[in-house]
Amino acid sequence: MSPTETPEKRSRLWLMLLPVIVFAALAAVFWKGLSGTPNEIPSALINKPVPDFVLNPVPGLDAPGFSDEDLKTGKVTVVNVWASWCAPCRVEHPLLTELAKRTDIQLFGMNYKDEPENAVSFLGTLGQPFAAVGADRAGRTSVDWGVYGVPETFIVDGQGMIRYKHIGPLTAESIAGEIAREIEKARTPLPQSGS
C-alpha cells in the first residue's frame, strides 16, 4: 500500500469500479444467451405423445383439419406451425413445398391465430403443400404443443410421439441436415417403458 493510499480511497475506487464490473458481467451473460442457436431451445414434449387436440379445417381451404389421432397412423409427420402474417413463414414456404414431395412423410400445417381468408390467400398465392391444415384461431393447441412463435416445425413419429422441434424458419441446410436426420430417427419407434 502506498503512503498516499488510504482505506477510504480504496473504498471509493471499488465503488466507482463496481458498476463497470456488474455491467461487464451482465453483458457477458446476455452475449452468451444471444450467441446460442434459437432452434436449440429444449422442449419438454420431446419423446412424449402429442397432446390431445382436434383442429377444424381452415374455412374456404380445400384441405381437411386434423387431430392427434391423425398423427398415429404409422407414418412420420412433419407439422409446420405458420401464419399468413408471419414474414419468415413466407420465406420458408418454398422449402415446405419441396419437402411435401417426399413420399415417406406426411406434411401437416397448423395455422396459428390467423383469419381464414388470409390463410386461404397465403396458400393460394404461394402454393398449398399440406395434406391437412388445422385452424388454431385461439392458439390453444399451439400452446399445448409448446409453441413460442411462428414458424415452428415438429417431427412426429408414426405412434404420435413428438421426436423433434425446430424453432424459426426452415432453411435448405436445416432440411438437408437436421430435419432429414430427425425424420430418419423418427422411423425407429421409441422403446416402450415397462408397465
Secondary structure, DSSP 8 states (H G I E B T S, - for coil): --TT--HHHHHHHHHHHHHHHHHHHHHHHHHHHHHS-GGG---TTTTEE----EE-B-TT-SS--EEGGGG-SSSEEEEEEE-TT-HHHHHHHHHHHHHTT-SSEEEEEEEES--HHHHHHHHHHH----SEEEEESSSHHHHHHT--SSSEEEEE-TTSEEEEEEES---HHHIIIIIHHHHHHHTS-------
